[in-house]
Amino acid sequence: MKHKAIVRALPLLFALALTACKPQGAPDTAADLAALKAAGENWVTQYNDKNADGVAAIYSEQGKLLPPGGPAVEGAAAIKEYWANDIATQWAKISILQEETTVSGDWAWREGAFSVEAAGVTGKFAELWIRTPQGWKLHRDIWNANASPPPPPEATPAAAPAAG
């Protein structure tokens, strides 16, 4: 009797096992692209609102910044500190133009251009994003200016005292 119950249950167990192993369907690339666009726009919003915590929250825990002219900045705490310092010392409103985004499984990359309004600086960026349980997170971030910023104006020498 026990043997017959096991035999009857085998097809059901087999069907459940096959269902569990079935691929989860094609990824929704359009949804991923929309989510990445929104995340990128959120970065701009948080930065322009001078919200270092909000900017830092967009990065993965193992995120890395590769800023121009400086060392790599690794990890969530260091990234938060970097953006807090940047906002406190050299903040200017930034605009970003996303030019290309590609998704491949749990990874995506974006590239585009940026402009810094007050400084008149333009440049480009490349980003690597990772899908996490919390959504898309910025994992690697590199940017640079198209040209070096102009040098500061030279100080005018003090006038020599009049001979008398």
C-alpha positions as CSV (number, residue, x, y, z in Angstrom):
1,M,0.0,0.0,0.0
2,K,2.8,2.4,0.9
3,H,4.6,1.5,-2.3
4,K,1.5,2.4,-4.4
5,A,1.2,5.9,-2.7
6,I,4.8,6.6,-3.5
7,V,4.3,5.5,-7.1
8,R,1.2,7.7,-7.5
9,A,3.1,10.7,-6.0
10,L,6.1,10.4,-8.3
11,P,4.5,12.1,-11.4
12,L,3.4,15.0,-9.2
13,L,6.9,15.3,-7.6
14,F,8.5,15.1,-11.1
15,A,6.2,17.8,-12.5
16,L,6.9,20.1,-9.5
17,A,10.7,19.5,-10.0
18,L,10.4,20.4,-13.7
19,T,8.4,23.5,-12.9
20,A,11.0,24.6,-10.4
21,C,13.8,24.1,-12.9
22,K,12.0,25.9,-15.7
23,P,13.7,29.2,-16.9
24,Q,12.0,32.2,-15.5
25,G,11.2,33.7,-19.0
26,A,12.9,36.4,-21.0
27,P,14.2,39.4,-19.1
28,D,12.1,42.5,-19.5
29,T,14.8,44.7,-21.2
30,A,12.4,47.6,-21.6
31,A,11.7,47.6,-17.9
32,D,15.4,47.4,-17.1
33,L,16.2,50.3,-19.4
34,A,13.5,52.4,-17.8
35,A,14.7,51.5,-14.3
36,L,18.3,52.4,-15.2
37,K,17.2,55.7,-16.8
38,A,15.2,56.6,-13.7
39,A,18.2,55.6,-11.4
40,G,20.5,57.9,-13.5
41,E,18.0,60.7,-13.3
42,N,17.8,60.2,-9.5
43,W,21.6,60.6,-9.3
44,V,21.3,64.0,-10.9
45,T,18.4,65.0,-8.7
46,Q,20.1,64.0,-5.5
47,Y,23.4,65.7,-6.5
48,N,21.7,68.9,-7.6
49,D,19.7,68.9,-4.3
50,K,23.1,68.7,-2.5
51,N,22.0,65.4,-0.9
52,A,25.2,63.3,-0.4
53,D,23.3,60.6,1.4
54,G,20.9,60.3,-1.6
55,V,23.7,60.2,-4.1
56,A,25.6,57.5,-2.1
57,A,22.5,55.4,-1.8
58,I,22.5,54.9,-5.5
59,Y,25.8,53.0,-5.4
60,S,26.3,49.3,-4.5
61,E,28.0,48.3,-1.2
62,Q,31.1,47.4,-3.2
63,G,30.8,50.4,-5.5
64,K,33.9,52.2,-6.8
65,L,34.4,55.7,-8.1
66,L,37.2,56.4,-10.5
67,P,37.4,60.2,-10.4
68,P,39.7,62.2,-12.6
69,G,43.0,63.2,-11.1
70,G,42.5,61.2,-7.9
71,P,42.7,57.7,-6.4
72,A,39.8,55.2,-6.7
73,V,37.2,55.6,-4.0
74,E,35.9,52.2,-2.8
75,G,32.9,51.1,-0.7
76,A,29.7,52.7,0.4
77,A,31.1,54.8,3.3
78,A,34.0,56.2,1.2
79,I,31.7,57.0,-1.6
80,K,29.4,58.9,0.8
81,E,32.3,60.8,2.2
82,Y,33.6,61.6,-1.3
83,W,30.2,63.1,-2.5
84,A,29.7,65.0,0.8
85,N,33.1,66.6,0.4
86,D,32.5,67.3,-3.3
87,I,29.1,69.0,-2.6
88,A,30.6,71.0,0.3
89,T,33.6,72.3,-1.6
90,Q,32.8,72.5,-5.3
91,W,29.2,71.9,-5.9
92,A,27.7,73.3,-9.1
93,K,24.5,72.2,-10.9
94,I,25.1,69.3,-13.3
95,S,23.2,68.1,-16.3
96,I,23.6,64.6,-17.8
97,L,22.7,63.3,-21.2
98,Q,22.4,59.5,-21.3
99,E,23.6,58.5,-24.7
100,E,23.7,54.7,-24.5
101,T,22.5,52.0,-22.1
102,T,23.0,48.3,-22.5
103,V,21.7,45.5,-20.3
104,S,23.1,42.0,-20.1
105,G,21.5,39.8,-17.4
106,D,22.3,41.3,-14.0
107,W,24.8,43.8,-15.4
108,A,24.3,47.0,-17.4
109,W,26.4,49.9,-18.6
110,R,25.6,53.5,-19.4
111,E,27.6,56.1,-21.1
112,G,26.9,59.7,-21.9
113,A,27.9,63.3,-21.5
114,F,27.7,65.9,-18.7
115,S,27.9,69.6,-18.2
116,V,28.6,71.6,-15.1
117,E,26.7,74.9,-15.4
118,A,28.7,77.4,-13.3
119,A,32.1,76.2,-14.4
120,G,31.2,75.7,-18.1
121,V,32.8,72.3,-18.0
122,T,31.7,69.5,-20.2
123,G,32.7,65.8,-20.1
124,K,31.8,62.2,-20.5
125,F,31.1,59.3,-18.2
126,A,30.9,55.5,-18.2
127,E,29.0,53.5,-15.6
128,L,28.7,49.8,-14.7
129,W,25.5,48.9,-12.9
130,I,24.5,45.7,-11.1
131,R,21.1,44.3,-10.4
132,T,20.6,43.8,-6.6
133,P,17.5,42.8,-4.6
134,Q,17.1,46.5,-4.0
135,G,17.1,47.3,-7.7
136,W,19.8,48.6,-10.0
137,K,22.9,50.0,-8.2
138,L,25.8,51.9,-9.6
139,H,28.8,49.6,-9.2
140,R,31.6,51.5,-11.1
141,D,31.6,55.2,-12.0
142,I,34.2,56.9,-14.1
143,W,34.1,60.4,-15.6
144,N,36.4,63.1,-17.0
145,A,36.2,66.5,-18.6
146,N,36.6,67.1,-22.3
147,A,39.2,69.8,-21.6
148,S,41.1,70.9,-18.6
149,P,39.4,73.8,-16.8
150,P,40.9,77.2,-17.5
151,P,43.6,78.3,-15.0
152,P,42.6,80.8,-12.4
153,P,43.3,84.4,-13.3
154,E,46.8,85.6,-12.4
155,A,47.0,87.9,-9.4
156,T,47.7,91.5,-10.3
157,P,51.0,92.6,-8.8
158,A,50.8,95.4,-6.2
159,A,51.7,98.8,-7.5
160,A,55.1,100.1,-6.5
161,P,55.1,103.1,-4.2
162,A,55.6,106.4,-5.8
163,A,59.2,107.8,-5.6
164,G,59.2,111.0,-3.7
